[in-house]
Amino acid sequence: MIGEAFKAKRNALGLTQAELAEKLCVGQSMIGQIEAGLKMPSVPLVKLAAELFSCTTDELICGTKSA
């Protein structure tokens, strides 16, 4: 589910995997693996991504907004 959220949020911002990877200071392959469900991002990476995507960590992890 987190991979789907990453992909949806990335696409909503009009970013490529490489552009997102650069903004998050990780490799493009890491973003691809997260989106494919092959890797789980670290907690600090989820926090940074949530800030970039202007959403909560819950939205990325659970697919829902927190109250």
Buried (B, 14 or more C-beta within 10 A) or exposed (E): EBBEBBBBBBEEEEBEBEBBBBBBEBEBEBBBBBBEEEBEBEEEBBEBBBEBBEBBBBBBBEEEEEE
